[in-house]
Amino acid sequence: MNKLIVICVIGVLALSSCNRKVGAIFGKKSEKLEVVDPQFKFFTAKAKFKFDDGEKDISATANFRIKKDSIIWLSITPGFGIEVARVLMDTENVFVLDKLNKQYYEYTFDELSKEYDFDFNFKMIQSVILGNLVEPYKKQKVDKSDNYFSYTASKGVYLFHNFIGAKSMKLEKVEVFDEDTRNTISVNYRDFILVDDQVFPNEISAVIDYESEKKPNTEINISYSKMAIVDGPISFPYAVPSKYEKK
């Protein structure tokens, strides 16, 4: 495993039988922007994800555990049923176990941001997984159409174009534009469901368009099969075996 798995894990990072589709409970279109984020202390999920950058095409199952605003844990298992990678993130660091090659990685979010020229941080990763706004609404000018409230937020060289559903009051699409590189990340959230009266997206798809580098787009797709809000506490097991090599 090389740095591709790190990029894939960061990109992935963004439903049990009691879940139900929320299309029927979304009432009339709202006339006021009020974005609703899910409230919980502990959260678990299972999802199928696919990563394709034009050279590598990876499909696997991912198991998530989250302590809100504190810890994200991820286990990755491909089709043959053996865990190949485990990831632990806290608010400052990312730890990755490569179980196939008996290697491990340790990064701070500052190091990742400098290496990949993108502002990676815990809040952003958590927001992508949950379908929350990465840059919250702060009285920006809002445009309203039949289907969306939309507004633009800026942070450094990044512009965030947010589209909030007029019925769902959830983020349904966000486009992130890098003014320096001209690269764009587009994320779509669909098929919203209820989990303990909290609304989550069931399908997440993302496309990274490398405009300045003239290389194939990267596509990431996540489809949840199980999701639950847990009273907790839950464990976040992560330990580096003594024979593993640090990369």
C-alpha positions in Angstrom: 0.0 0.0 0.0 1.3 3.5 -0.8 0.0 7.0 -0.4 -3.0 6.1 -2.6 -4.7 4.4 0.3 -4.2 7.5 2.5 -5.9 9.7 -0.2 -8.6 7.1 -0.6 -9.2 6.8 3.1 -9.4 10.6 3.5 -11.7 10.9 0.5 -14.0 8.2 2.0 -14.0 9.9 5.0 -18.1 11.1 5.1 -28.4 2.2 8.2 -30.1 -0.5 9.8 -33.6 -2.0 9.3 -35.2 0.6 11.6 -34.2 3.3 9.1 -36.9 4.7 6.8 -36.8 7.0 3.8 -37.6 10.6 4.6 -39.1 11.7 1.3 -42.6 11.3 2.7 -41.9 13.3 5.9 -40.4 16.3 4.1 -43.3 18.7 4.0 -43.9 21.9 2.0 -40.9 23.8 0.7 -39.5 26.1 3.3 -39.3 29.9 2.7 -36.4 30.3 5.1 -32.9 28.7 5.2 -32.5 26.6 8.3 -29.9 23.8 7.8 -30.5 20.8 10.0 -27.5 18.8 11.2 -27.9 15.4 13.0 -27.4 15.4 16.7 -25.7 12.5 18.5 -22.8 11.5 20.7 -21.8 8.2 19.1 -22.5 7.0 15.6 -21.8 3.7 13.7 -22.2 2.9 10.0 -21.4 0.3 7.3 -21.0 1.3 3.7 -19.8 0.1 0.3 -17.4 2.5 -1.3 -15.7 2.7 -4.6 -12.6 4.8 -5.5 -11.5 5.3 -9.1 -8.7 7.7 -10.2 -8.3 6.5 -13.7 -5.4 4.2 -12.7 -6.6 2.4 -9.6 -10.2 1.1 -9.2 -10.8 0.1 -5.6 -14.1 -1.4 -4.2 -14.5 -2.3 -0.5 -16.6 -2.3 2.6 -16.0 0.4 5.2 -17.1 0.3 8.8 -17.3 3.7 10.6 -17.4 4.6 14.2 -17.6 8.3 15.3 -17.5 10.1 18.6 -18.9 13.4 17.5 -16.3 16.2 17.2 -13.7 14.0 18.7 -12.8 10.6 17.0 -13.4 9.0 13.6 -12.5 5.2 13.3 -12.6 3.3 10.0 -12.0 -0.3 9.1 -11.7 -1.2 5.4 -12.4 -4.7 4.0 -12.3 -5.6 0.3 -14.3 -8.4 -1.4 -12.3 -11.3 0.1 -13.4 -10.5 3.6 -10.1 -9.7 5.4 -9.4 -6.3 6.9 -6.7 -4.6 5.0 -6.6 -1.2 6.6 -7.6 0.5 9.9 -7.7 4.3 10.4 -8.0 6.4 13.5 -8.5 10.2 13.4 -8.6 12.6 16.3 -8.9 16.4 16.0 -5.2 16.8 15.2 -3.9 13.5 13.7 -4.5 10.7 11.3 -3.2 7.2 12.0 -3.3 4.5 9.3 -2.5 0.7 9.6 -1.7 -1.1 6.3 -2.3 -4.7 7.3 -1.4 -6.1 3.9 2.1 -4.8 3.9 2.6 -4.5 7.7 3.2 -0.8 7.6 1.7 2.2 9.3 1.4 5.9 8.7 1.1 8.9 11.1 0.2 12.4 9.9 -1.0 15.6 11.5 -3.8 17.3 9.5 -1.3 20.2 8.9 1.1 17.8 7.3 -1.6 16.3 5.1 -2.8 19.7 4.1 0.7 20.8 3.0 1.4 17.5 1.2 -1.8 17.4 -0.8 -2.4 21.2 -1.1 -5.8 21.0 0.4 -7.1 22.1 3.8 -7.8 18.7 5.5 -9.1 18.9 9.0 -11.2 16.8 11.4 -14.3 19.0 11.0 -14.2 18.7 7.2 -13.9 14.9 7.2 -16.7 14.5 9.8 -18.9 16.9 7.8 -18.4 15.0 4.5 -19.3 11.7 6.2 -22.4 13.0 7.8 -23.5 15.4 5.0 -23.1 18.5 7.0 -22.0 21.9 5.7 -18.2 22.2 5.7 -18.4 26.0 5.9 -21.5 27.0 7.8 -23.9 29.7 6.8 -22.9 33.1 8.1 -25.4 35.5 6.7 -24.1 35.2 3.1 -26.4 36.2 0.3 -28.8 33.4 -0.4 -30.3 32.6 -3.8 -33.6 30.6 -3.8 -34.9 28.5 -6.6 -37.8 26.0 -6.7 -35.5 23.2 -5.4 -32.6 24.8 -3.5 -31.3 27.5 -1.3 -27.8 28.3 -2.5 -24.9 30.5 -1.3 -21.2 30.8 -1.5 -18.7 30.8 1.4 -15.0 31.3 1.1 -12.0 30.1 3.2 -8.5 31.0 2.0 -8.2 30.1 -1.6 -11.3 27.9 -1.5 -14.8 28.8 -2.6 -17.7 26.6 -1.3 -20.9 26.6 -3.4 -23.6 25.1 -1.2 -27.0 23.9 -2.3 -29.5 23.1 0.4 -32.7 21.3 -0.5 -35.8 23.5 -0.1 -37.7 20.5 1.3 -35.0 18.5 3.0 -33.2 21.4 4.6 -30.1 19.3 4.2 -27.0 19.9 2.1 -27.7 18.1 -1.2 -24.7 19.4 -3.2 -21.5 21.2 -2.6 -18.8 22.4 -5.1 -15.4 23.3 -3.8 -13.3 25.5 -6.1 -9.6 26.1 -5.6 -8.8 29.5 -7.0 -5.1 28.8 -7.2 -5.1 25.4 -9.0 -8.5 25.7 -10.6 -9.3 22.2 -9.3 -12.8 21.4 -8.2 -14.4 18.9 -5.9 -18.1 18.2 -6.3 -20.1 16.2 -3.7 -23.7 15.1 -4.1 -25.9 13.8 -1.2 -29.0 11.8 -2.1 -31.6 9.3 -0.8 -32.0 10.8 2.7 -33.2 8.5 5.5 -34.2 8.8 9.2 -32.0 7.2 11.9 -33.6 7.8 15.3 -35.4 10.9 14.0 -32.1 12.3 12.7 -31.6 12.8 8.9 -28.6 11.3 7.0 -27.7 10.9 3.4 -27.8 7.3 2.2 -25.8 7.9 -1.0 -22.7 10.1 -1.3 -20.8 10.7 -4.6 -17.8 12.9 -5.2 -15.8 13.9 -8.2 -12.4 15.6 -8.1 -11.6 17.5 -11.3 -7.9 18.2 -11.7 -8.2 21.1 -14.1 -4.7 22.4 -13.8 -3.0 19.0 -13.9 -4.8 17.6 -16.9 -5.2 14.1 -15.4 -8.3 11.9 -15.1 -10.9 12.8 -12.6 -11.1 10.9 -9.3 -14.5 9.5 -8.4 -15.6 8.3 -4.9 -18.9 6.7 -4.2 -20.3 5.7 -0.8 -23.5 3.7 -0.3 -24.6 3.0 3.3 -26.2 -0.3 4.2 -26.3 0.2 8.0 -26.3 3.3 10.2 -27.1 3.8 13.9 -27.0 6.3 16.7 -25.6 4.7 19.8 -25.8 5.8 23.4 -22.2 4.5 23.9 -19.6 4.3 25.0 -18.1 2.4 22.1 -14.5 1.4 21.5 -12.1 2.6 18.8 -9.5 -0.2 18.7 -6.1 0.8 17.2 -2.7 -0.6 18.0 0.5 -0.9 15.9 2.1 -4.4 16.0 5.8 -4.3 16.9 6.8 -5.8 13.5 5.1 -3.1 11.5 7.3 -0.5 9.7 6.6 3.2 9.9 6.3 4.8 6.4 
